[in-house]
């Protein structure tokens, strides 16, 4: 198979979907890899390293899309890329369709085969290709929150861990999955008083067993959230419904209950956000203020630490990418249920329920496109 690795062109997206080591694995399996020049620079990988691994360098993104049967990316295609996508071309990347309707319609129109990292799901309901970036974003959230709590950045002027004789900050984490667990762990490490909420009592028991003493578990419901936000200095949104829009746990009218300078970090923003007032921002302009509350809503948080993120992502995605190349996407999805669940849009048809529901689109049974 012919594999294409384009350079990411989303604002301040410095990750790349394959390391030179990943390219070498494709070559070893008998495939051809075309890499856009400078695609890996942001993550610390040179063109020379890709060439030494066996890739052919191409100067433009148009050439990469034009020649490849499978495009391997990090983030969803943006508007400038829509017309480069060929009918039947396999795109293996994060899509987060449910948060952006124009992308969904563009991929339907291009009749691409869209296999989304974020909906590849194992039998135990875990999301193996989302986990590494969730771990990075979860660990970054308290780090970013601590920064924006500083007064020059319009925060409350509070040090997350406090000092002897002065109370530490109160951190509220909404969601006890991968992101929430990592966020609570790092916040606790800073020395903050941490409250983590989840709707699963089983999960709260697990968290209670593994978290340090400065982390408190609380059942997530509207009343408990409304009470907790009154004293929170930093609120981290870490809610995920695979392939679907995140529910709004904090609504616009709840901002009035927060103290001026409270910081919101909505890690779920690439799936629509679990805080109603959060809209996607970029690393270039990461925050905005509504009702004296600082909103940090960067949709590609791991892009700020691209070396770590690229290695972590490739560790997870490469075995699946090799399987898709070796078997072809149809056979690979027939053999591996988790890959079949990754299919979102195929040949102009929506085949993932969460995407169809988000925009009231007709849903095609995935078995039909695999027949």
TILUMTOR-279687 format. One line per field, with one value per residue: x, y, z of N, C-alpha, C in turn; residue number from 1. Coordinates in steps of 0.2 Angstrom, whole numbers. Each point is the difference from the previous one (the first is absolute). Layout:
N
n_east	c(X, ...)
n_north	c(Y, ...)
n_up	c(Z, ...)
ca_east	c(X, ...)
ca_north	c(Y, ...)
ca_up	c(Z, ...)
c_east	c(X, ...)
c_north	c(Y, ...)
c_up	c(Z, ...)
num	c(NUM, ...)
! end
This chain:
371
n_east	c(4, -2, 4, -5, 6, -6, 2, -1, -6, -3, -3, 6, -1, 4, -5, 2, -3, 6, 3, 7, 0, -6, 3, 6, -5, -3, 6, 1, -6, 4, -1, -3, 5, -4, 5, -5, 4, 4, -3, 6, 1, -7, 1, 4, -3, 6, 0, 6, -3, -5, 5, 4, -6, 1, -2, -4, 4, -5, 0, -6, -5, -1, 7, 0, -5, 3, 5, -2, 1, 4, -3, 6, -4, 0, -1, -6, -1, 4, -4, 7, -1, -6, 1, 5, -5, 2, -5, -2, 3, 4, -3, 6, -5, 1, -7, -3, -3, -2, 6, 0, -6, 4, 5, -6, -3, 6, 1, -7, 1, 5, -4, 3, 5, -4, 6, -4, 6, -4, -2, 7, -4, 4, -1, 6, -2, 7, 3, 3, -4, -5, 1, 5, -4, -5, 5, 2, -6, -1, 6, -1, -6, 2, 4, -5, -4, 5, 2, -6, 2, 5, 1, 6, -2, -2, 4, -2, 5, -1, 4, 0, 7, -2, 1, 5, -5, 0, -6, 1, 0, -6, 1, -4, 0, -2, -1, -1, 0, 3, -3, -6, 2, 3, -5, -4, 3, 0, -7, -1, 4, -4, -4, -4, -5, -1, -5, -1, -4, -4, -3, 6, -4, 0, 0, -4, -2, 1, -2, -4, 1, 1, -5, 4, 1, 4, -2, -6, -3, -3, -6, 0, -3, -6, -3, 3, -1, -6, 0, 3, -3, -3, 3, -1, 6, 1, -3, 1, -2, -2, -5, -1, -4, 3, 3, -2, -5, 5, -3, -4, 5, 3, -6, -2, -6, 4, 2, -6, 0, 4, 6, 1, 2, -5, 3, -2, 2, -3, 2, -7, 4, 4, -4, 1, 4, 2, 3, -6, 3, 2, 4, 1, 6, 5, 6, -1, -6, 3, -1, -5, -3, -4, -3, 5, -2, 6, -1, 2, -1, 6, -2, 6, -1, 0, -3, -1, -1, 2, 6, -3, -4, 5, 5, -4, -2, 7, 2, -6, 1, 7, -1, -5, 4, 5, -5, -2, 7, 1, -6, 1, -3, -2, 5, 4, -5, 0, 6, -1, -4, 6, 3, -5, 1, 6, -3, 1, 4, -4, 3, 0, 1, -4, 5, 1, -3, 6, 3, -4, 0, 6, -1, -3, 5, -1, -1, 6, -3, 5, -4, -4, 4, -1, -6)
n_north	c(-6, 6, 2, 5, 4, 4, 6, 0, 2, -4, 6, 1, -4, -2, -4, -6, -3, 0, -3, 1, -2, 4, 5, -1, 0, 6, 3, -2, 2, 3, 5, 5, 4, 5, 4, 5, 4, -1, -6, -2, 6, 1, -7, 3, -2, -1, 3, 2, 1, 3, 4, 0, 1, 4, 5, 2, 6, 3, 5, -3, 2, 3, -1, 1, 4, 3, -2, 2, -7, 1, 5, 1, 3, 6, 6, 2, -2, 6, 5, 2, -5, 2, 5, -1, -1, -6, -1, -3, 6, -4, 3, -1, 3, 5, -1, -3, -4, -3, 2, -2, 2, 6, -2, -1, 6, 3, -4, 1, 7, 0, -3, 3, -4, 2, -2, 1, 3, 5, -4, -1, -5, -1, -7, 2, 2, -2, 6, -6, 3, 0, -6, -1, 2, -4, -5, 2, 1, -6, -2, 2, -2, -4, -2, -1, -4, -3, -1, -2, -3, 1, 5, 0, -6, 4, -4, -4, -2, -7, -2, -4, -1, 7, 2, -2, -1, -2, 0, -6, 0, 2, -7, 2, -7, 1, -6, -6, 1, -1, 5, -1, -6, 2, 4, -5, -5, 4, 1, -6, -2, 5, -4, 0, 3, -6, 2, -6, 1, -5, -3, -3, -3, -5, 5, 4, -6, -1, 6, -2, -6, 3, 4, 5, 2, 4, -6, 3, -6, 3, -2, -1, 5, 3, -3, -6, 0, 2, -5, -5, 3, 1, -5, -2, -1, -7, 0, -7, 1, -6, 2, -7, 1, -6, 4, 3, 5, 3, -3, 5, -1, 5, 3, 4, -1, -5, 4, 3, -6, 1, 0, 6, -2, -4, -5, 0, -7, 1, -6, 0, 6, -5, -2, 7, -3, -1, 6, 2, 4, -7, 4, -4, 0, 4, -3, 3, -2, -3, 6, 0, 6, -3, 5, 3, -5, -2, 0, -6, 1, -1, -1, 2, -1, -7, 4, 2, -7, 2, 1, 2, 4, 2, -1, 3, 4, 1, 0, 4, 5, -1, -4, 5, 5, -4, -2, 7, 2, -4, 1, 7, 6, -2, -3, 5, 3, -5, 1, 7, -2, 1, -2, -5, 0, 0, -4, 6, 1, -3, 2, 5, -5, 3, -3, 6, -3, 1, -1, -5, -1, 2, -3, -4, -3, -3, -6, -2, -6, 0, -5, 5, 5, -5, 0)
n_up	c(0, -3, 4, 1, 2, 0, -1, 7, -2, 5, 3, 0, -6, 5, 1, -1, -5, -3, 4, -1, 7, 0, -4, 4, 5, -3, 0, 7, 0, -4, 4, -4, 3, -1, 2, 3, -4, 5, -2, 2, -3, 1, -2, -4, -6, -3, -6, 3, 6, -3, -4, 6, 2, -6, 3, -4, 0, 1, -5, -3, 4, -5, 0, 7, 0, -6, 4, 6, 2, 5, 2, 3, 5, 3, -3, 1, -6, -1, 0, 1, 4, 1, -4, 4, 4, -2, -4, 5, 1, 3, 5, 3, 4, 4, 1, 5, -5, 5, 0, -7, -2, -1, 5, 4, -2, 2, 5, 2, -2, 3, 4, 5, 1, 5, 2, 5, 1, 1, -6, -1, 1, 5, 1, 3, -6, 0, -1, -3, -5, 5, 3, -5, -5, 3, 0, -6, -3, 3, -1, -6, 1, 5, -4, -5, 3, 3, -7, -2, 6, -3, 4, -3, 1, 5, 3, 5, -2, -1, 4, -5, 2, 0, 6, 4, 3, -7, 0, -2, -7, -1, -2, -4, -1, -6, 3, 1, -7, -6, -4, 3, -1, -6, -2, 3, -4, -6, 1, 2, -5, -3, 4, -5, 2, -2, -4, -1, -6, 1, -5, 0, 4, -4, -5, 4, 1, -7, -2, 5, -3, -6, 2, 0, 6, -5, -2, -1, 1, -5, 2, -7, 2, -3, 5, 0, -7, 0, 4, -3, -5, 5, 1, -6, 0, -1, -6, 0, -7, 2, -4, -1, -6, -1, -4, 6, -1, 4, 5, 0, 4, -3, 2, -5, 2, -1, -5, 1, 1, -5, 4, -1, -6, 1, -1, -6, 0, -6, 2, 1, -1, -2, 6, -1, 4, 6, -3, 1, 4, 0, -4, -5, 4, 0, -1, -5, 1, 6, 2, 3, 1, 4, 2, -2, -4, 2, -6, 1, -6, 1, -6, 0, 6, -2, -5, 6, 1, -6, 3, 6, -3, -4, 4, 5, -5, -3, 6, 0, -5, 1, 5, 1, 0, 3, 4, 0, 0, 5, 3, -1, 0, -5, -3, 1, -2, -5, 1, 1, 5, 4, -5, 0, 6, -3, -4, -3, -5, -4, -5, 3, 4, 5, 3, 3, 5, 4, -6, -1, 6, 0, -6, 3, -1, -6, 4, -3, 0, 5, 1, -2, 4, 5, -3)
ca_east	c(-4, 3, -1, 2, 0, 0, 1, -6, 0, -4, 3, 5, 0, 7, 1, 0, -4, 5, 7, 4, -1, -6, 1, 4, -5, -3, 5, 2, -6, -1, -4, 4, -2, 1, 0, 1, 6, 0, -6, 2, 4, -3, 1, 7, 2, 3, -1, 5, -2, -6, 3, 4, -4, -2, -5, 1, -2, -4, 0, -6, -6, -4, 3, -1, -7, -1, 3, -1, -7, -1, 3, 1, 0, -1, -7, -5, 1, -3, -3, 4, 1, -6, 0, 6, -2, -3, -5, 2, 6, 0, 3, 1, 2, -6, -5, -5, -6, -6, 1, 1, -5, 2, 4, -4, -3, 6, 2, -5, 1, 7, -1, 6, 0, 2, 1, 2, 4, -3, -6, 2, -2, 1, -5, -1, -2, 5, 1, 7, 4, -1, 4, 6, -1, -3, 5, 4, -5, -2, 6, 1, -6, 2, 6, -2, -4, 5, 3, -6, -3, 4, -4, 1, -4, -7, -2, -1, 7, 0, 5, -4, 1, 1, 6, -1, -4, -4, -4, 0, -5, -5, -1, -6, 1, -7, 1, 5, 3, 7, 1, -2, 4, 6, -1, 0, 7, 5, -2, 2, 7, 1, -2, -7, -6, -3, -7, -1, -7, -2, -7, 1, 3, 6, 6, 2, 3, 7, 4, 1, 5, 6, 2, 3, -5, -3, -5, -6, -5, -7, -4, -1, -7, 0, 1, 7, 4, -2, 3, 7, 3, 0, 6, 6, 4, 1, -5, 2, -5, 3, -6, 1, -4, 4, -3, -6, 1, 0, -6, 2, 0, 0, -3, 1, -2, 4, 7, -2, 1, 7, 3, 4, 7, -1, 3, -4, 4, -4, 4, -5, -3, 0, -6, -5, 1, -5, -2, -4, 3, 7, 1, 8, 5, 7, 6, 1, -5, -3, -5, -5, -3, -8, -2, 6, 3, 5, -2, 6, -3, 4, -2, 6, 4, 6, 4, 5, 6, -1, 5, -3, -7, 1, 2, -6, -5, 2, 0, -7, -4, 4, -2, -6, 2, 3, -5, -4, 4, 1, -6, -5, -5, -6, 2, 2, -6, -4, 4, 1, -6, 1, 1, -6, -3, 3, -3, -5, -3, 3, -3, -5, -5, 1, -1, 1, -6, 1, 0, -7, -5, 3, -2, -6, 1, -2, 5, 0, 3, 7, 0, -1, 6, 5, -2)
ca_north	c(6, 6, 4, 7, 3, 7, 5, 3, 8, 4, 5, -2, -7, -2, -8, -4, -6, -5, 1, -4, -7, -3, -1, -6, -6, -1, -2, -7, -4, 0, 5, 6, 6, 7, 4, 7, 3, 4, -2, -2, 5, 3, -5, -1, -5, 4, -3, -5, -6, -3, -3, -5, -5, -3, 4, 5, 6, 4, 7, 3, -4, -2, -6, -5, -2, -3, -6, -5, -4, 1, 5, -1, 6, 1, 3, -1, 5, 6, 2, 0, -7, -4, -1, -4, -7, -4, -5, -6, 0, -2, 5, -3, 6, 2, 4, 4, 2, 2, 7, 5, -2, 1, -5, -6, 0, 0, -7, -3, 2, -3, -7, -2, -5, 3, -4, 5, -3, 1, -4, -7, -2, -7, -3, 2, 7, 5, 3, 0, 5, 7, 0, 4, 8, 1, 1, 6, 5, 0, 3, 7, 4, 4, 4, 6, 4, 3, 6, 5, 3, 6, 7, 4, -3, 1, -5, 2, 2, -5, -5, -7, -4, 4, 0, -1, 6, 3, -6, -1, 1, -6, -2, -5, -4, -3, -6, -4, -4, 1, 7, 2, -4, 3, 7, 0, -2, 5, 6, -2, 1, 7, 2, 3, -4, -2, -4, -3, -2, -5, -2, -7, -1, -5, 3, 4, -4, -1, 6, 1, -4, 1, 7, 2, 2, 7, -1, -2, -2, 2, -2, 6, 2, 7, 4, 0, 4, 7, 2, 0, 5, 6, 0, -2, 5, -3, -5, -4, -4, -6, -5, -2, -5, -2, 2, 4, 7, 0, 4, 7, -1, 6, 4, 7, 3, -3, 4, 5, -3, -1, 6, 3, -3, -7, -3, -6, -3, -5, -5, -3, 5, -2, -3, 4, 3, -1, 6, 3, 6, -1, -1, -2, 5, -3, 1, 7, 4, -6, 2, 5, 1, 1, 1, 0, -7, -2, -6, -3, -5, -2, -7, -4, 1, -4, 3, 4, -4, -4, -6, -5, -2, -4, -6, -4, -1, -6, -7, -3, -1, -3, -7, 0, 2, -5, -5, 3, -1, -7, -3, 4, 2, -4, -7, 1, 2, -6, -5, 3, 3, 6, 4, 1, 6, 7, 3, 5, 2, -4, 1, 5, -2, 0, -7, 0, 3, 6, 5, 1, 3, 7, 5, -3, -3, -7, -5, -6, -6, -1, -7, 1, 2, -5, -6)
ca_up	c(0, 0, 6, 0, 6, -1, 6, 3, -1, 5, 3, 5, 1, -1, 0, -7, 1, 0, 1, -5, 1, -3, -7, -2, 0, -6, -5, 1, -2, -7, -2, -2, 4, -3, 5, -2, 3, 7, 4, 6, 3, 6, 5, 1, -5, -6, -6, -1, 4, -4, -6, 2, 2, -6, -3, -6, 2, -5, 3, 2, 3, -6, -3, 4, -1, -6, -1, 6, 1, 7, 4, 7, 2, 7, 1, -5, -6, 0, -6, -5, -2, -2, -7, -2, 2, -6, 1, 2, 3, 7, 4, 7, 4, 5, -4, 5, -4, 4, 2, -5, -5, -7, -2, -2, -6, -5, -1, -4, -7, -3, -1, 3, 6, 6, 6, 6, 6, 7, 1, 1, 7, 2, 3, 7, 0, 0, -6, 0, -4, 3, 6, 1, 0, 6, 5, -1, 2, 7, 4, -1, 2, 6, -2, -3, 5, 5, -3, -1, 6, 2, -1, -6, -5, 2, 5, 7, 3, 5, -1, 1, 6, 6, 4, 7, 3, -5, -3, -7, -4, -1, -7, -2, -6, -2, -4, 3, -5, -1, 1, 7, 5, -1, 3, 8, 3, 0, 4, 7, 1, 1, 6, 0, 3, -6, 0, -7, 0, -5, 1, 1, 7, -1, -2, 6, 5, -3, 1, 7, 2, -3, 0, 7, 5, -1, -5, 2, -6, 1, -6, -4, -2, -1, 7, 3, -4, 2, 7, 0, -4, 4, 4, -4, -3, -7, -2, -6, -3, -3, -1, -7, -2, -6, -6, 0, 4, 7, 3, 4, 7, 2, -5, 1, 6, 6, 1, 5, 6, 1, 2, -5, -1, 0, -6, -3, -5, -3, -4, -4, -5, -6, -1, 1, 7, 6, 3, -6, -3, -3, -7, -2, -1, -3, 4, -2, 4, 3, 5, 0, 7, 0, 7, 4, 0, -6, -4, -4, -4, -6, -2, -1, 6, -1, -5, 4, 2, -5, 0, 4, -2, -6, 2, 3, -5, -4, 4, 0, -6, -6, -1, -4, -7, -3, -1, -5, -6, -2, -2, -3, 5, 1, 4, 7, 4, 1, 4, 6, 1, 2, -6, -3, 4, -2, -7, 2, -6, -5, -7, 0, 5, 7, 3, 8, 2, 3, -5, -3, 5, 1, -6, -3, -7, 0, 2, -4, 4, -2, -3, -7, -4, 0, -4)
c_east	c(4, -2, 2, 0, 1, 3, -6, 0, -5, 4, 5, -1, 7, 1, 0, -2, 5, 7, 4, 0, -6, 0, 4, -4, -4, 4, 1, -6, -1, -4, 4, -3, 2, -1, 1, 6, -2, -6, 2, 4, -2, 1, 7, 3, 1, -2, 5, -1, -5, 3, 4, -5, -4, -6, 2, -3, -4, 0, -6, -5, -4, 3, -1, -7, -1, 2, -2, -7, -2, 3, -1, 1, 0, -7, -4, 2, -4, -2, 4, 2, -6, 1, 6, -2, -3, -5, 3, 7, -1, 3, -1, 3, -5, -4, -4, -5, -5, 0, 0, -3, 3, 5, -3, -2, 5, 2, -5, 0, 6, -1, 6, -2, 3, 0, 3, 3, -5, -6, 2, 0, 0, -6, -2, -2, 5, 2, 8, 4, -2, 4, 6, -1, -4, 4, 4, -4, -2, 6, 1, -5, 2, 6, -2, -5, 4, 2, -5, -3, 5, -3, 2, -3, -8, -3, -1, 7, 1, 6, -3, 1, 1, 7, -2, -4, -6, -4, 2, -6, -5, -1, -6, 1, -7, 2, 6, 3, 8, 2, 0, 5, 7, 0, 0, 7, 5, -2, 2, 7, 3, -1, -7, -5, -4, -6, -1, -7, -1, -7, 0, 2, 5, 6, 2, 3, 7, 4, 1, 5, 7, 3, 3, -5, -3, -5, -6, -5, -7, -5, -2, -8, 0, 0, 7, 5, -1, 3, 8, 3, 0, 7, 6, 4, 2, -5, 2, -5, 3, -5, 0, -6, 2, -4, -6, 2, 0, -6, 3, -2, 0, -3, 2, -2, 3, 6, -1, 2, 8, 3, 4, 7, 0, 3, -4, 5, -5, 4, -5, -2, 1, -6, -6, 0, -5, -2, -3, 4, 7, -1, 7, 4, 6, 5, 2, -4, -4, -6, -5, -4, -7, -2, 6, 3, 4, -1, 7, -3, 4, -2, 5, 5, 7, 5, 6, 6, 1, 5, -3, -6, 1, 2, -5, -5, 2, 0, -6, -2, 4, -3, -6, 1, 3, -5, -4, 3, 1, -6, -5, -5, -6, 1, 2, -6, -4, 4, 1, -6, 2, 1, -6, -4, 3, -3, -6, -4, 3, -4, -6, -6, 3, -1, 1, -6, 0, 0, -6, -4, 2, -3, -7, 1, -2, 6, 0, 4, 7, 1, -1, 6, 6, -1, 3)
c_north	c(6, 4, 7, 3, 7, 4, 2, 8, 3, 4, -3, -8, -2, -7, -2, -7, -6, 2, -3, -7, -3, -1, -6, -7, -1, -3, -8, -4, 1, 6, 6, 6, 6, 5, 7, 3, 4, -2, -2, 5, 2, -5, -2, -5, 3, -4, -6, -7, -4, -4, -6, -6, -4, 4, 4, 6, 4, 7, 3, -4, -2, -6, -6, -3, -3, -7, -6, -3, 1, 6, -1, 7, 0, 3, 0, 5, 6, 3, 0, -7, -3, -2, -5, -8, -3, -5, -7, 0, -1, 6, -3, 6, 1, 4, 4, 3, 4, 8, 5, -3, 1, -6, -7, 0, 0, -7, -4, 1, -3, -8, -4, -6, 3, -5, 4, -3, 0, -5, -8, -2, -8, -3, 3, 8, 5, 2, 1, 6, 7, 0, 4, 8, 2, 1, 6, 6, 1, 2, 7, 5, 4, 5, 7, 4, 4, 7, 6, 2, 6, 6, 3, -4, 0, -5, 3, 2, -5, -5, -7, -3, 4, 0, -1, 6, 2, -6, -1, 1, -6, -1, -5, -3, -3, -6, -4, -5, 1, 7, 2, -3, 3, 7, 0, -2, 6, 6, -2, 0, 7, 2, 3, -5, -2, -4, -3, -3, -5, -2, -8, -1, -5, 4, 4, -5, -2, 6, 1, -4, 2, 8, 2, 3, 7, 0, -3, -2, 2, -3, 6, 1, 7, 4, 0, 5, 7, 3, 0, 6, 6, 1, -2, 6, -2, -5, -3, -4, -6, -5, -2, -5, -2, 2, 4, 6, -1, 4, 6, -1, 7, 5, 8, 3, -2, 4, 5, -3, -1, 7, 3, -2, -7, -2, -6, -3, -6, -4, -3, 4, -3, -5, 4, 4, -2, 6, 5, 6, -1, -1, -1, 6, -3, 2, 7, 5, -4, 2, 6, 1, 1, 1, -1, -7, -1, -7, -2, -6, -2, -7, -5, 1, -3, 3, 5, -3, -6, -6, -6, -3, -4, -7, -4, -2, -6, -6, -3, -2, -4, -7, -1, 3, -5, -5, 2, -1, -7, -4, 3, 2, -5, -7, 2, 2, -6, -5, 3, 5, 8, 5, 1, 6, 6, 3, 5, 2, -5, 1, 4, -2, 0, -7, 0, 3, 7, 6, 1, 3, 7, 5, -3, -3, -7, -4, -6, -5, -1, -6, 1, 2, -5, -6, 0)
c_up	c(0, 6, 0, 7, -1, 6, 2, -1, 4, 4, 6, 2, -2, 0, -7, 2, 0, 2, -5, 1, -2, -7, -1, 1, -6, -6, 0, -2, -7, -3, -2, 4, -3, 6, -3, 3, 6, 4, 7, 4, 7, 6, 1, -4, -6, -6, -2, 3, -3, -6, 2, 2, -6, -4, -6, 2, -6, 3, 2, 2, -6, -3, 4, 0, -6, -2, 4, -1, 7, 3, 7, 3, 8, 1, -7, -6, 1, -7, -7, -3, -3, -8, -2, 1, -6, 2, 2, 4, 8, 4, 7, 5, 5, -5, 5, -4, 4, 2, -5, -6, -7, -2, -2, -7, -6, -1, -4, -7, -3, -1, 3, 5, 6, 6, 5, 6, 6, 1, -1, 7, 1, 4, 7, 0, 0, -7, -1, -3, 2, 7, 1, 0, 6, 6, 0, 2, 7, 4, -2, 3, 7, -1, -3, 5, 5, -3, 0, 6, 2, -2, -6, -6, 1, 4, 7, 3, 5, -2, 1, 6, 6, 3, 7, 3, -4, -3, -8, -4, 0, -7, -1, -6, -1, -5, 3, -5, 0, 2, 7, 5, 0, 3, 7, 3, 0, 4, 7, 1, 1, 7, 1, 4, -6, 1, -6, 1, -6, 1, 2, 7, 0, -1, 6, 5, -2, 2, 7, 2, -2, 1, 7, 4, -1, -6, 3, -6, 2, -6, -4, -1, 0, 7, 2, -4, 2, 7, -1, -4, 4, 4, -5, -3, -7, -1, -6, -2, -3, -1, -7, -1, -7, -7, 0, 4, 7, 3, 4, 7, 4, -5, 1, 6, 7, 1, 6, 7, 1, 2, -6, 0, 0, -7, -2, -5, -3, -4, -5, -6, -7, -2, 2, 7, 5, 4, -5, -3, -3, -7, -2, -1, -3, 5, -1, 4, 4, 5, -2, 6, -1, 7, 5, 2, -6, -3, -4, -4, -7, -2, -2, 5, -1, -5, 3, 2, -6, 0, 4, -3, -7, 2, 3, -5, -4, 3, 0, -7, -5, -1, -4, -7, -5, -2, -6, -7, -3, -2, -4, 5, 1, 4, 7, 4, 1, 5, 7, 2, 2, -6, -4, 4, -1, -6, 2, -7, -6, -7, 1, 5, 7, 3, 7, 3, 3, -4, -4, 5, 1, -5, -3, -7, 0, 1, -4, 4, -3, -4, -8, -4, 0, -4, -6)
num	c(1, 2, 3, 4, 5, 6, 7, 8, 9, 10, 11, 12, 13, 14, 15, 16, 17, 18, 19, 20, 21, 22, 23, 24, 25, 26, 27, 28, 29, 30, 31, 32, 33, 34, 35, 36, 37, 38, 39, 40, 41, 42, 43, 44, 45, 46, 47, 48, 49, 50, 51, 52, 53, 54, 55, 56, 57, 58, 59, 60, 61, 62, 63, 64, 65, 66, 67, 68, 69, 70, 71, 72, 73, 74, 75, 76, 77, 78, 79, 80, 81, 82, 83, 84, 85, 86, 87, 88, 89, 90, 91, 92, 93, 94, 95, 96, 97, 98, 99, 100, 101, 102, 103, 104, 105, 106, 107, 108, 109, 110, 111, 112, 113, 114, 115, 116, 117, 118, 119, 120, 121, 122, 123, 124, 125, 126, 127, 128, 129, 130, 131, 132, 133, 134, 135, 136, 137, 138, 139, 140, 141, 142, 143, 144, 145, 146, 147, 148, 149, 150, 151, 152, 153, 154, 155, 156, 157, 158, 159, 160, 161, 162, 163, 164, 165, 166, 167, 168, 169, 170, 171, 172, 173, 174, 175, 176, 177, 178, 179, 180, 181, 182, 183, 184, 185, 186, 187, 188, 189, 190, 191, 192, 193, 194, 195, 196, 197, 198, 199, 200, 201, 202, 203, 204, 205, 206, 207, 208, 209, 210, 211, 212, 213, 214, 215, 216, 217, 218, 219, 220, 221, 222, 223, 224, 225, 226, 227, 228, 229, 230, 231, 232, 233, 234, 235, 236, 237, 238, 239, 240, 241, 242, 243, 244, 245, 246, 247, 248, 249, 250, 251, 252, 253, 254, 255, 256, 257, 258, 259, 260, 261, 262, 263, 264, 265, 266, 267, 268, 269, 270, 271, 272, 273, 274, 275, 276, 277, 278, 279, 280, 281, 282, 283, 284, 285, 286, 287, 288, 289, 290, 291, 292, 293, 294, 295, 296, 297, 298, 299, 300, 301, 302, 303, 304, 305, 306, 307, 308, 309, 310, 311, 312, 313, 314, 315, 316, 317, 318, 319, 320, 321, 322, 323, 324, 325, 326, 327, 328, 329, 330, 331, 332, 333, 334, 335, 336, 337, 338, 339, 340, 341, 342, 343, 344, 345, 346, 347, 348, 349, 350, 351, 352, 353, 354, 355, 356, 357, 358, 359, 360, 361, 362, 363, 364, 365, 366, 367, 368, 369, 370, 371)
! end
